[in-house]
Amino acid sequence: MASELKTTEDGGLLEVSLSGKVVKEDYNTFVPVVDRAVAQHGKVRMLVVMHDFHRWTASAAREDTKFG
């Protein structure tokens, strides 16, 4: 997957750009960043931009369910 994760200067907004296919290992990178932002700010907003997005693999879908 090609992905990019950006945060605003105050950390209150996370922007995630996804393209291609999301796999389970992508969550190993993504989830800790979100967890840190929530721990630091209590609440964060997320904007997910999908461009040429194909799908989640089955294992990634399970990780997404746990994350959500």
mmCIF file as Biopython writes it, N, C-alpha, C and O atoms, coordinates in Angstrom:
data_model
#
loop_
_atom_site.group_PDB
_atom_site.id
_atom_site.type_symbol
_atom_site.label_atom_id
_atom_site.label_alt_id
_atom_site.label_comp_id
_atom_site.label_asym_id
_atom_site.label_entity_id
_atom_site.label_seq_id
_atom_site.pdbx_PDB_ins_code
_atom_site.Cartn_x
_atom_site.Cartn_y
_atom_site.Cartn_z
_atom_site.occupancy
_atom_site.B_iso_or_equiv
_atom_site.auth_seq_id
_atom_site.auth_asym_id
_atom_site.pdbx_PDB_model_num
ATOM 1   N N  . MET A ? 1  ? 0.839   -1.174  0.000  1.0 0.0 1  A 1 
ATOM 2   C CA . MET A ? 1  ? 0.000   0.000   0.000  1.0 0.0 1  A 1 
ATOM 3   C C  . MET A ? 1  ? 0.883   1.235   0.000  1.0 0.0 1  A 1 
ATOM 4   O O  . MET A ? 1  ? 1.932   1.268   0.643  1.0 0.0 1  A 1 
ATOM 5   N N  . ALA A ? 2  ? 0.462   2.200   -0.696 1.0 0.0 2  A 1 
ATOM 6   C CA . ALA A ? 2  ? 1.096   3.507   -0.598 1.0 0.0 2  A 1 
ATOM 7   C C  . ALA A ? 2  ? 0.249   4.311   0.371  1.0 0.0 2  A 1 
ATOM 8   O O  . ALA A ? 2  ? -0.935  4.542   0.124  1.0 0.0 2  A 1 
ATOM 9   N N  . SER A ? 3  ? 0.842   4.732   1.456  1.0 0.0 3  A 1 
ATOM 10  C CA . SER A ? 3  ? 0.078   5.503   2.428  1.0 0.0 3  A 1 
ATOM 11  C C  . SER A ? 3  ? 0.935   6.630   2.952  1.0 0.0 3  A 1 
ATOM 12  O O  . SER A ? 3  ? 2.165   6.599   2.895  1.0 0.0 3  A 1 
ATOM 13  N N  . GLU A ? 4  ? 0.247   7.612   3.457  1.0 0.0 4  A 1 
ATOM 14  C CA . GLU A ? 4  ? 0.922   8.753   4.046  1.0 0.0 4  A 1 
ATOM 15  C C  . GLU A ? 4  ? 0.086   9.188   5.233  1.0 0.0 4  A 1 
ATOM 16  O O  . GLU A ? 4  ? -1.141  9.235   5.147  1.0 0.0 4  A 1 
ATOM 17  N N  . LEU A ? 5  ? 0.730   9.500   6.322  1.0 0.0 5  A 1 
ATOM 18  C CA . LEU A ? 5  ? 0.044   9.929   7.532  1.0 0.0 5  A 1 
ATOM 19  C C  . LEU A ? 5  ? 0.610   11.281  7.926  1.0 0.0 5  A 1 
ATOM 20  O O  . LEU A ? 5  ? 1.811   11.420  8.162  1.0 0.0 5  A 1 
ATOM 21  N N  . LYS A ? 6  ? -0.267  12.277  7.994  1.0 0.0 6  A 1 
ATOM 22  C CA . LYS A ? 6  ? 0.158   13.625  8.375  1.0 0.0 6  A 1 
ATOM 23  C C  . LYS A ? 6  ? -0.632  14.050  9.607  1.0 0.0 6  A 1 
ATOM 24  O O  . LYS A ? 6  ? -1.785  13.658  9.788  1.0 0.0 6  A 1 
ATOM 25  N N  . THR A ? 7  ? 0.000   14.848  10.440 1.0 0.0 7  A 1 
ATOM 26  C CA . THR A ? 7  ? -0.710  15.435  11.577 1.0 0.0 7  A 1 
ATOM 27  C C  . THR A ? 7  ? -0.604  16.945  11.481 1.0 0.0 7  A 1 
ATOM 28  O O  . THR A ? 7  ? 0.355   17.477  10.923 1.0 0.0 7  A 1 
ATOM 29  N N  . THR A ? 8  ? -1.594  17.628  12.026 1.0 0.0 8  A 1 
ATOM 30  C CA . THR A ? 8  ? -1.525  19.083  12.071 1.0 0.0 8  A 1 
ATOM 31  C C  . THR A ? 8  ? -0.542  19.472  13.168 1.0 0.0 8  A 1 
ATOM 32  O O  . THR A ? 8  ? -0.141  18.638  13.980 1.0 0.0 8  A 1 
ATOM 33  N N  . GLU A ? 9  ? -0.167  20.713  13.184 1.0 0.0 9  A 1 
ATOM 34  C CA . GLU A ? 9  ? 0.819   21.180  14.152 1.0 0.0 9  A 1 
ATOM 35  C C  . GLU A ? 9  ? 0.364   20.954  15.590 1.0 0.0 9  A 1 
ATOM 36  O O  . GLU A ? 9  ? 1.177   20.618  16.451 1.0 0.0 9  A 1 
ATOM 37  N N  . ASP A ? 10 ? -0.921  21.135  15.855 1.0 0.0 10 A 1 
ATOM 38  C CA . ASP A ? 10 ? -1.410  20.922  17.219 1.0 0.0 10 A 1 
ATOM 39  C C  . ASP A ? 10 ? -1.773  19.463  17.477 1.0 0.0 10 A 1 
ATOM 40  O O  . ASP A ? 10 ? -2.124  19.110  18.603 1.0 0.0 10 A 1 
ATOM 41  N N  . GLY A ? 11 ? -1.695  18.612  16.459 1.0 0.0 11 A 1 
ATOM 42  C CA . GLY A ? 11 ? -1.964  17.184  16.632 1.0 0.0 11 A 1 
ATOM 43  C C  . GLY A ? 11 ? -3.423  16.815  16.661 1.0 0.0 11 A 1 
ATOM 44  O O  . GLY A ? 11 ? -3.751  15.642  16.837 1.0 0.0 11 A 1 
ATOM 45  N N  . GLY A ? 12 ? -4.311  17.770  16.495 1.0 0.0 12 A 1 
ATOM 46  C CA . GLY A ? 12 ? -5.739  17.497  16.593 1.0 0.0 12 A 1 
ATOM 47  C C  . GLY A ? 12 ? -6.369  16.907  15.356 1.0 0.0 12 A 1 
ATOM 48  O O  . GLY A ? 12 ? -7.525  16.485  15.397 1.0 0.0 12 A 1 
ATOM 49  N N  . LEU A ? 13 ? -5.642  16.865  14.258 1.0 0.0 13 A 1 
ATOM 50  C CA . LEU A ? 13 ? -6.171  16.300  13.023 1.0 0.0 13 A 1 
ATOM 51  C C  . LEU A ? 13 ? -5.135  15.365  12.418 1.0 0.0 13 A 1 
ATOM 52  O O  . LEU A ? 13 ? -3.974  15.737  12.245 1.0 0.0 13 A 1 
ATOM 53  N N  . LEU A ? 14 ? -5.561  14.157  12.099 1.0 0.0 14 A 1 
ATOM 54  C CA . LEU A ? 14 ? -4.712  13.205  11.388 1.0 0.0 14 A 1 
ATOM 55  C C  . LEU A ? 14 ? -5.272  13.055  9.990  1.0 0.0 14 A 1 
ATOM 56  O O  . LEU A ? 14 ? -6.463  12.794  9.817  1.0 0.0 14 A 1 
ATOM 57  N N  . GLU A ? 15 ? -4.426  13.217  8.999  1.0 0.0 15 A 1 
ATOM 58  C CA . GLU A ? 15 ? -4.830  13.023  7.610  1.0 0.0 15 A 1 
ATOM 59  C C  . GLU A ? 15 ? -4.130  11.773  7.095  1.0 0.0 15 A 1 
ATOM 60  O O  . GLU A ? 15 ? -2.902  11.688  7.111  1.0 0.0 15 A 1 
ATOM 61  N N  . VAL A ? 16 ? -4.911  10.814  6.644  1.0 0.0 16 A 1 
ATOM 62  C CA . VAL A ? 16 ? -4.390  9.554   6.141  1.0 0.0 16 A 1 
ATOM 63  C C  . VAL A ? 16 ? -4.731  9.464   4.663  1.0 0.0 16 A 1 
ATOM 64  O O  . VAL A ? 16 ? -5.896  9.586   4.282  1.0 0.0 16 A 1 
ATOM 65  N N  . SER A ? 17 ? -3.723  9.253   3.832  1.0 0.0 17 A 1 
ATOM 66  C CA . SER A ? 17 ? -3.940  9.054   2.401  1.0 0.0 17 A 1 
ATOM 67  C C  . SER A ? 17 ? -3.631  7.594   2.072  1.0 0.0 17 A 1 
ATOM 68  O O  . SER A ? 17 ? -2.550  7.096   2.383  1.0 0.0 17 A 1 
ATOM 69  N N  . LEU A ? 18 ? -4.584  6.916   1.442  1.0 0.0 18 A 1 
ATOM 70  C CA . LEU A ? 18 ? -4.427  5.508   1.102  1.0 0.0 18 A 1 
ATOM 71  C C  . LEU A ? 18 ? -4.560  5.301   -0.392 1.0 0.0 18 A 1 
ATOM 72  O O  . LEU A ? 18 ? -5.388  5.933   -1.049 1.0 0.0 18 A 1 
ATOM 73  N N  . SER A ? 19 ? -3.738  4.412   -0.922 1.0 0.0 19 A 1 
ATOM 74  C CA . SER A ? 19 ? -3.914  3.971   -2.293 1.0 0.0 19 A 1 
ATOM 75  C C  . SER A ? 19 ? -3.433  2.532   -2.389 1.0 0.0 19 A 1 
ATOM 76  O O  . SER A ? 19 ? -2.624  2.084   -1.577 1.0 0.0 19 A 1 
ATOM 77  N N  . GLY A ? 20 ? -3.925  1.823   -3.365 1.0 0.0 20 A 1 
ATOM 78  C CA . GLY A ? 20 ? -3.540  0.429   -3.527 1.0 0.0 20 A 1 
ATOM 79  C C  . GLY A ? 20 ? -4.302  -0.473  -2.584 1.0 0.0 20 A 1 
ATOM 80  O O  . GLY A ? 20 ? -5.493  -0.268  -2.350 1.0 0.0 20 A 1 
ATOM 81  N N  . LYS A ? 21 ? -3.628  -1.468  -2.042 1.0 0.0 21 A 1 
ATOM 82  C CA . LYS A ? 21 ? -4.235  -2.470  -1.176 1.0 0.0 21 A 1 
ATOM 83  C C  . LYS A ? 21 ? -3.674  -2.334  0.237  1.0 0.0 21 A 1 
ATOM 84  O O  . LYS A ? 21 ? -2.458  -2.267  0.419  1.0 0.0 21 A 1 
ATOM 85  N N  . VAL A ? 22 ? -4.555  -2.292  1.237  1.0 0.0 22 A 1 
ATOM 86  C CA . VAL A ? 22 ? -4.142  -2.210  2.631  1.0 0.0 22 A 1 
ATOM 87  C C  . VAL A ? 22 ? -3.940  -3.625  3.159  1.0 0.0 22 A 1 
ATOM 88  O O  . VAL A ? 22 ? -4.800  -4.490  2.994  1.0 0.0 22 A 1 
ATOM 89  N N  . VAL A ? 23 ? -2.787  -3.853  3.800  1.0 0.0 23 A 1 
ATOM 90  C CA . VAL A ? 23 ? -2.477  -5.157  4.381  1.0 0.0 23 A 1 
ATOM 91  C C  . VAL A ? 23 ? -2.321  -5.011  5.886  1.0 0.0 23 A 1 
ATOM 92  O O  . VAL A ? 23 ? -2.185  -3.899  6.396  1.0 0.0 23 A 1 
ATOM 93  N N  . LYS A ? 24 ? -2.339  -6.128  6.591  1.0 0.0 24 A 1 
ATOM 94  C CA . LYS A ? 24 ? -2.276  -6.133  8.054  1.0 0.0 24 A 1 
ATOM 95  C C  . LYS A ? 24 ? -1.078  -5.344  8.575  1.0 0.0 24 A 1 
ATOM 96  O O  . LYS A ? 24 ? -1.212  -4.604  9.550  1.0 0.0 24 A 1 
ATOM 97  N N  . GLU A ? 25 ? 0.071   -5.483  7.958  1.0 0.0 25 A 1 
ATOM 98  C CA . GLU A ? 25 ? 1.287   -4.818  8.430  1.0 0.0 25 A 1 
ATOM 99  C C  . GLU A ? 25 ? 1.172   -3.295  8.408  1.0 0.0 25 A 1 
ATOM 100 O O  . GLU A ? 25 ? 1.868   -2.614  9.162  1.0 0.0 25 A 1 
ATOM 101 N N  . ASP A ? 26 ? 0.310   -2.757  7.559  1.0 0.0 26 A 1 
ATOM 102 C CA . ASP A ? 26 ? 0.120   -1.307  7.523  1.0 0.0 26 A 1 
ATOM 103 C C  . ASP A ? 26 ? -0.404  -0.787  8.860  1.0 0.0 26 A 1 
ATOM 104 O O  . ASP A ? 26 ? -0.119  0.346   9.247  1.0 0.0 26 A 1 
ATOM 105 N N  . TYR A ? 27 ? -1.163  -1.617  9.555  1.0 0.0 27 A 1 
ATOM 106 C CA . TYR A ? 27 ? -1.694  -1.209  10.852 1.0 0.0 27 A 1 
ATOM 107 C C  . TYR A ? 27 ? -0.604  -1.116  11.911 1.0 0.0 27 A 1 
ATOM 108 O O  . TYR A ? 27 ? -0.759  -0.383  12.888 1.0 0.0 27 A 1 
ATOM 109 N N  . ASN A ? 28 ? 0.498   -1.847  11.734 1.0 0.0 28 A 1 
ATOM 110 C CA . ASN A ? 28 ? 1.611   -1.752  12.683 1.0 0.0 28 A 1 
ATOM 111 C C  . ASN A ? 28 ? 2.223   -0.358  12.684 1.0 0.0 28 A 1 
ATOM 112 O O  . ASN A ? 28 ? 2.782   0.073   13.692 1.0 0.0 28 A 1 
ATOM 113 N N  . THR A ? 29 ? 2.123   0.336   11.580 1.0 0.0 29 A 1 
ATOM 114 C CA . THR A ? 29 ? 2.622   1.699   11.469 1.0 0.0 29 A 1 
ATOM 115 C C  . THR A ? 29 ? 1.558   2.709   11.873 1.0 0.0 29 A 1 
ATOM 116 O O  . THR A ? 29 ? 1.833   3.666   12.598 1.0 0.0 29 A 1 
ATOM 117 N N  . PHE A ? 30 ? 0.360   2.486   11.403 1.0 0.0 30 A 1 
ATOM 118 C CA . PHE A ? 30 ? -0.726  3.443   11.543 1.0 0.0 30 A 1 
ATOM 119 C C  . PHE A ? 30 ? -1.261  3.537   12.978 1.0 0.0 30 A 1 
ATOM 120 O O  . PHE A ? 30 ? -1.393  4.639   13.509 1.0 0.0 30 A 1 
ATOM 121 N N  . VAL A ? 31 ? -1.565  2.419   13.600 1.0 0.0 31 A 1 
ATOM 122 C CA . VAL A ? 31 ? -2.223  2.403   14.911 1.0 0.0 31 A 1 
ATOM 123 C C  . VAL A ? 31 ? -1.394  3.094   15.999 1.0 0.0 31 A 1 
ATOM 124 O O  . VAL A ? 31 ? -1.961  3.876   16.763 1.0 0.0 31 A 1 
ATOM 125 N N  . PRO A ? 32 ? -0.085  2.848   16.111 1.0 0.0 32 A 1 
ATOM 126 C CA . PRO A ? 32 ? 0.679   3.548   17.152 1.0 0.0 32 A 1 
ATOM 127 C C  . PRO A ? 32 ? 0.644   5.073   17.023 1.0 0.0 32 A 1 
ATOM 128 O O  . PRO A ? 32 ? 0.632   5.775   18.034 1.0 0.0 32 A 1 
ATOM 129 N N  . VAL A ? 33 ? 0.627   5.584   15.810 1.0 0.0 33 A 1 
ATOM 130 C CA . VAL A ? 33 ? 0.557   7.039   15.608 1.0 0.0 33 A 1 
ATOM 131 C C  . VAL A ? 33 ? -0.780  7.566   16.117 1.0 0.0 33 A 1 
ATOM 132 O O  . VAL A ? 33 ? -0.832  8.590   16.799 1.0 0.0 33 A 1 
ATOM 133 N N  . VAL A ? 34 ? -1.843  6.874   15.788 1.0 0.0 34 A 1 
ATOM 134 C CA . VAL A ? 34 ? -3.170  7.280   16.253 1.0 0.0 34 A 1 
ATOM 135 C C  . VAL A ? 34 ? -3.249  7.179   17.774 1.0 0.0 34 A 1 
ATOM 136 O O  . VAL A ? 34 ? -3.744  8.093   18.434 1.0 0.0 34 A 1 
ATOM 137 N N  . ASP A ? 35 ? -2.769  6.084   18.322 1.0 0.0 35 A 1 
ATOM 138 C CA . ASP A ? 35 ? -2.796  5.906   19.779 1.0 0.0 35 A 1 
ATOM 139 C C  . ASP A ? 35 ? -2.036  7.018   20.498 1.0 0.0 35 A 1 
ATOM 140 O O  . ASP A ? 35 ? -2.501  7.523   21.520 1.0 0.0 35 A 1 
ATOM 141 N N  . ARG A ? 36 ? -0.868  7.407   19.973 1.0 0.0 36 A 1 
ATOM 142 C CA . ARG A ? 36 ? -0.091  8.500   20.588 1.0 0.0 36 A 1 
ATOM 143 C C  . ARG A ? 36 ? -0.861  9.817   20.532 1.0 0.0 36 A 1 
ATOM 144 O O  . ARG A ? 36 ? -0.890  10.570  21.505 1.0 0.0 36 A 1 
ATOM 145 N N  . ALA A ? 37 ? -1.480  10.084  19.394 1.0 0.0 37 A 1 
ATOM 146 C CA . ALA A ? 37 ? -2.231  11.334  19.247 1.0 0.0 37 A 1 
ATOM 147 C C  . ALA A ? 37 ? -3.408  11.373  20.217 1.0 0.0 37 A 1 
ATOM 148 O O  . ALA A ? 37 ? -3.675  12.411  20.823 1.0 0.0 37 A 1 
ATOM 149 N N  . VAL A ? 38 ? -4.110  10.260  20.369 1.0 0.0 38 A 1 
ATOM 150 C CA . VAL A ? 38 ? -5.240  10.202  21.296 1.0 0.0 38 A 1 
ATOM 151 C C  . VAL A ? 38 ? -4.751  10.356  22.736 1.0 0.0 38 A 1 
ATOM 152 O O  . VAL A ? 38 ? -5.367  11.072  23.525 1.0 0.0 38 A 1 
ATOM 153 N N  . ALA A ? 39 ? -3.657  9.693   23.079 1.0 0.0 39 A 1 
ATOM 154 C CA . ALA A ? 39 ? -3.116  9.804   24.439 1.0 0.0 39 A 1 
ATOM 155 C C  . ALA A ? 39 ? -2.693  11.238  24.744 1.0 0.0 39 A 1 
ATOM 156 O O  . ALA A ? 39 ? -2.840  11.715  25.869 1.0 0.0 39 A 1 
ATOM 157 N N  . GLN A ? 40 ? -2.172  11.910  23.737 1.0 0.0 40 A 1 
ATOM 158 C CA . GLN A ? 40 ? -1.665  13.267  23.927 1.0 0.0 40 A 1 
ATOM 159 C C  . GLN A ? 40 ? -2.783  14.310  23.928 1.0 0.0 40 A 1 
ATOM 160 O O  . GLN A ? 40 ? -2.735  15.269  24.697 1.0 0.0 40 A 1 
ATOM 161 N N  . HIS A ? 41 ? -3.790  14.125  23.067 1.0 0.0 41 A 1 
ATOM 162 C CA . HIS A ? 41 ? -4.809  15.158  22.876 1.0 0.0 41 A 1 
ATOM 163 C C  . HIS A ? 41 ? -6.197  14.757  23.370 1.0 0.0 41 A 1 
ATOM 164 O O  . HIS A ? 41 ? -7.102  15.591  23.408 1.0 0.0 41 A 1 
ATOM 165 N N  . GLY A ? 42 ? -6.372  13.509  23.745 1.0 0.0 42 A 1 
ATOM 166 C CA . GLY A ? 42 ? -7.676  13.055  24.207 1.0 0.0 42 A 1 
ATOM 167 C C  . GLY A ? 42 ? -8.611  12.701  23.075 1.0 0.0 42 A 1 
ATOM 168 O O  . GLY A ? 42 ? -9.210  11.626  23.063 1.0 0.0 42 A 1 
ATOM 169 N N  . LYS A ? 43 ? -8.733  13.592  22.142 1.0 0.0 43 A 1 
ATOM 170 C CA . LYS A ? 43 ? -9.596  13.387  20.987 1.0 0.0 43 A 1 
ATOM 171 C C  . LYS A ? 43 ? -8.844  13.866  19.754 1.0 0.0 43 A 1 
ATOM 172 O O  . LYS A ? 43 ? -8.133  14.870  19.804 1.0 0.0 43 A 1 
ATOM 173 N N  . VAL A ? 44 ? -9.000  13.155  18.662 1.0 0.0 44 A 1 
ATOM 174 C CA . VAL A ? 44 ? -8.436  13.614  17.391 1.0 0.0 44 A 1 
ATOM 175 C C  . VAL A ? 44 ? -9.479  13.442  16.299 1.0 0.0 44 A 1 
ATOM 176 O O  . VAL A ? 44 ? -10.370 12.597  16.390 1.0 0.0 44 A 1 
ATOM 177 N N  . ARG A ? 45 ? -9.346  14.252  15.280 1.0 0.0 45 A 1 
ATOM 178 C CA . ARG A ? 45 ? -10.182 14.118  14.095 1.0 0.0 45 A 1 
ATOM 179 C C  . ARG A ? 45 ? -9.346  13.426  13.037 1.0 0.0 45 A 1 
ATOM 180 O O  . ARG A ? 45 ? -8.129  13.607  12.992 1.0 0.0 45 A 1 
ATOM 181 N N  . MET A ? 46 ? -9.979  12.642  12.191 1.0 0.0 46 A 1 
ATOM 182 C CA . MET A ? 46 ? -9.268  11.941  11.126 1.0 0.0 46 A 1 
ATOM 183 C C  . MET A ? 46 ? -9.937  12.228  9.791  1.0 0.0 46 A 1 
ATOM 184 O O  . MET A ? 46 ? -11.162 12.214  9.666  1.0 0.0 46 A 1 
ATOM 185 N N  . LEU A ? 47 ? -9.104  12.485  8.808  1.0 0.0 47 A 1 
ATOM 186 C CA . LEU A ? 47 ? -9.543  12.623  7.433  1.0 0.0 47 A 1 
ATOM 187 C C  . LEU A ? 47 ? -8.841  11.529  6.649  1.0 0.0 47 A 1 
ATOM 188 O O  . LEU A ? 47 ? -7.611  11.494  6.596  1.0 0.0 47 A 1 
ATOM 189 N N  . VAL A ? 48 ? -9.606  10.641  6.044  1.0 0.0 48 A 1 
ATOM 190 C CA . VAL A ? 48 ? -9.031  9.549   5.262  1.0 0.0 48 A 1 
ATOM 191 C C  . VAL A ? 48 ? -9.322  9.819   3.794  1.0 0.0 48 A 1 
ATOM 192 O O  . VAL A ? 48 ? -10.479 9.903   3.381  1.0 0.0 48 A 1 
ATOM 193 N N  . VAL A ? 49 ? -8.254  9.954   3.011  1.0 0.0 49 A 1 
ATOM 194 C CA . VAL A ? 49 ? -8.365  10.214  1.580  1.0 0.0 49 A 1 
ATOM 195 C C  . VAL A ? 49 ? -7.958  8.946   0.846  1.0 0.0 49 A 1 
ATOM 196 O O  . VAL A ? 49 ? -6.847  8.446   1.028  1.0 0.0 49 A 1 
ATOM 197 N N  . MET A ? 50 ? -8.857  8.425   0.017  1.0 0.0 50 A 1 
ATOM 198 C CA . MET A ? 50 ? -8.573  7.201   -0.735 1.0 0.0 50 A 1 
ATOM 199 C C  . MET A ? 50 ? -8.487  7.543   -2.213 1.0 0.0 50 A 1 
ATOM 200 O O  . MET A ? 50 ? -9.455  8.008   -2.815 1.0 0.0 50 A 1 
ATOM 201 N N  . HIS A ? 51 ? -7.321  7.307   -2.786 1.0 0.0 51 A 1 
ATOM 202 C CA . HIS A ? 51 ? -7.098  7.562   -4.198 1.0 0.0 51 A 1 
ATOM 203 C C  . HIS A ? 51 ? -6.579  6.268   -4.824 1.0 0.0 51 A 1 
ATOM 204 O O  . HIS A ? 51 ? -5.576  5.721   -4.366 1.0 0.0 51 A 1 
ATOM 205 N N  . ASP A ? 52 ? -7.234  5.786   -5.840 1.0 0.0 52 A 1 
ATOM 206 C CA . ASP A ? 52 ? -6.861  4.537   -6.493 1.0 0.0 52 A 1 
ATOM 207 C C  . ASP A ? 52 ? -6.778  3.402   -5.462 1.0 0.0 52 A 1 
ATOM 208 O O  . ASP A ? 52 ? -5.891  2.550   -5.511 1.0 0.0 52 A 1 
ATOM 209 N N  . PHE A ? 53 ? -7.727  3.426   -4.538 1.0 0.0 53 A 1 
ATOM 210 C CA . PHE A ? 53 ? -7.775  2.439   -3.462 1.0 0.0 53 A 1 
ATOM 211 C C  . PHE A ? 53 ? -8.429  1.171   -3.990 1.0 0.0 53 A 1 
ATOM 212 O O  . PHE A ? 53 ? -9.462  1.234   -4.656 1.0 0.0 53 A 1 
ATOM 213 N N  . HIS A ? 54 ? -7.832  0.021   -3.695 1.0 0.0 54 A 1 
ATOM 214 C CA . HIS A ? 54 ? -8.359  -1.243  -4.210 1.0 0.0 54 A 1 
ATOM 215 C C  . HIS A ? 54 ? -9.147  -2.001  -3.160 1.0 0.0 54 A 1 
ATOM 216 O O  . HIS A ? 54 ? -10.303 -2.357  -3.389 1.0 0.0 54 A 1 
ATOM 217 N N  . ARG A ? 55 ? -8.538  -2.254  -2.012 1.0 0.0 55 A 1 
ATOM 218 C CA . ARG A ? 55 ? -9.263  -2.997  -0.982 1.0 0.0 55 A 1 
ATOM 219 C C  . ARG A ? 55 ? -8.362  -3.238  0.221  1.0 0.0 55 A 1 
ATOM 220 O O  . ARG A ? 55 ? -7.167  -2.941  0.205  1.0 0.0 55 A 1 
ATOM 221 N N  . TRP A ? 56 ? -8.980  -3.788  1.268  1.0 0.0 56 A 1 
ATOM 222 C CA . TRP A ? 56 ? -8.256  -4.326  2.399  1.0 0.0 56 A 1 
ATOM 223 C C  . TRP A ? 56 ? -8.114  -5.824  2.176  1.0 0.0 56 A 1 
ATOM 224 O O  . TRP A ? 56 ? -9.023  -6.460  1.644  1.0 0.0 56 A 1 
ATOM 225 N N  . THR A ? 57 ? -6.981  -6.393  2.578  1.0 0.0 57 A 1 
ATOM 226 C CA . THR A ? 57 ? -6.887  -7.851  2.603  1.0 0.0 57 A 1 
ATOM 227 C C  . THR A ? 57 ? -7.722  -8.329  3.791  1.0 0.0 57 A 1 
ATOM 228 O O  . THR A ? 57 ? -8.098  -7.523  4.642  1.0 0.0 57 A 1 
ATOM 229 N N  . ALA A ? 58 ? -8.016  -9.627  3.857  1.0 0.0 58 A 1 
ATOM 230 C CA . ALA A ? 58 ? -8.823  -10.163 4.957  1.0 0.0 58 A 1 
ATOM 231 C C  . ALA A ? 58 ? -8.164  -9.883  6.311  1.0 0.0 58 A 1 
ATOM 232 O O  . ALA A ? 58 ? -8.839  -9.493  7.263  1.0 0.0 58 A 1 
ATOM 233 N N  . SER A ? 59 ? -6.847  -10.082 6.393  1.0 0.0 59 A 1 
ATOM 234 C CA . SER A ? 59 ? -6.163  -9.838  7.672  1.0 0.0 59 A 1 
ATOM 235 C C  . SER A ? 59 ? -6.186  -8.350  8.028  1.0 0.0 59 A 1 
ATOM 236 O O  . SER A ? 59 ? -6.279  -8.004  9.205  1.0 0.0 59 A 1 
ATOM 237 N N  . ALA A ? 60 ? -6.103  -7.476  7.040  1.0 0.0 60 A 1 
ATOM 238 C CA . ALA A ? 60 ? -6.179  -6.039  7.306  1.0 0.0 60 A 1 
ATOM 239 C C  . ALA A ? 60 ? -7.581  -5.652  7.755  1.0 0.0 60 A 1 
ATOM 240 O O  . ALA A ? 60 ? -7.736  -4.784  8.614  1.0 0.0 60 A 1 
ATOM 241 N N  . ALA A ? 61 ? -8.589  -6.273  7.195  1.0 0.0 61 A 1 
ATOM 242 C CA . ALA A ? 61 ? -9.972  -5.996  7.602  1.0 0.0 61 A 1 
ATOM 243 C C  . ALA A ? 61 ? -10.173 -6.381  9.067  1.0 0.0 61 A 1 
ATOM 244 O O  . ALA A ? 61 ? -10.865 -5.672  9.797  1.0 0.0 61 A 1 
ATOM 245 N N  . ARG A ? 62 ? -9.584  -7.486  9.503  1.0 0.0 62 A 1 
ATOM 246 C CA . ARG A ? 62 ? -9.676  -7.879  10.918 1.0 0.0 62 A 1 
ATOM 247 C C  . ARG A ? 62 ? -8.987  -6.834  11.798 1.0 0.0 62 A 1 
ATOM 248 O O  . ARG A ? 62 ? -9.511  -6.463  12.848 1.0 0.0 62 A 1 
ATOM 249 N N  . GLU A ? 63 ? -7.813  -6.360  11.371 1.0 0.0 63 A 1 
ATOM 250 C CA . GLU A ? 63 ? -7.107  -5.328  12.143 1.0 0.0 63 A 1 
ATOM 251 C C  . GLU A ? 63 ? -7.934  -4.052  12.199 1.0 0.0 63 A 1 
ATOM 252 O O  . GLU A ? 63 ? -7.965  -3.378  13.229 1.0 0.0 63 A 1 
ATOM 253 N N  . ASP A ? 64 ? -8.604  -3.712  11.100 1.0 0.0 64 A 1 
ATOM 254 C CA . ASP A ? 64 ? -9.427  -2.514  11.063 1.0 0.0 64 A 1 
ATOM 255 C C  . ASP A ? 64 ? -10.595 -2.640  12.036 1.0 0.0 64 A 1 
ATOM 256 O O  . ASP A ? 64 ? -10.967 -1.669  12.695 1.0 0.0 64 A 1 
ATOM 257 N N  . THR A ? 65 ? -11.163 -3.820  12.124 1.0 0.0 65 A 1 
ATOM 258 C CA . THR A ? 65 ? -12.258 -4.048  13.058 1.0 0.0 65 A 1 
ATOM 259 C C  . THR A ? 65 ? -11.782 -3.868  14.499 1.0 0.0 65 A 1 
ATOM 260 O O  . THR A ? 65 ? -12.483 -3.264  15.311 1.0 0.0 65 A 1 
ATOM 261 N N  . LYS A ? 66 ? -10.598 -4.387  14.820 1.0 0.0 66 A 1 
ATOM 262 C CA . LYS A ? 66 ? -10.043 -4.207  16.170 1.0 0.0 66 A 1 
ATOM 263 C C  . LYS A ? 66 ? -9.744  -2.740  16.435 1.0 0.0 66 A 1 
ATOM 264 O O  . LYS A ? 66 ? -9.992  -2.243  17.533 1.0 0.0 66 A 1 
ATOM 265 N N  . PHE A ? 67 ? -9.208  -2.041  15.429 1.0 0.0 67 A 1 
ATOM 266 C CA . PHE A ? 67 ? -8.847  -0.641  15.573 1.0 0.0 67 A 1 
ATOM 267 C C  . PHE A ? 67 ? -10.083 0.215   15.795 1.0 0.0 67 A 1 
ATOM 268 O O  . PHE A ? 67 ? -10.102 1.081   16.670 1.0 0.0 67 A 1 
ATOM 269 N N  . GLY A ? 68 ? -11.117 -0.033  14.995 1.0 0.0 68 A 1 
ATOM 270 C CA . GLY A ? 68 ? -12.342 0.765   15.051 1.0 0.0 68 A 1 
ATOM 271 C C  . GLY A ? 68 ? -13.076 0.601   16.333 1.0 0.0 68 A 1 
ATOM 272 O O  . GLY A ? 68 ? -14.127 1.212   16.525 1.0 0.0 68 A 1 
#
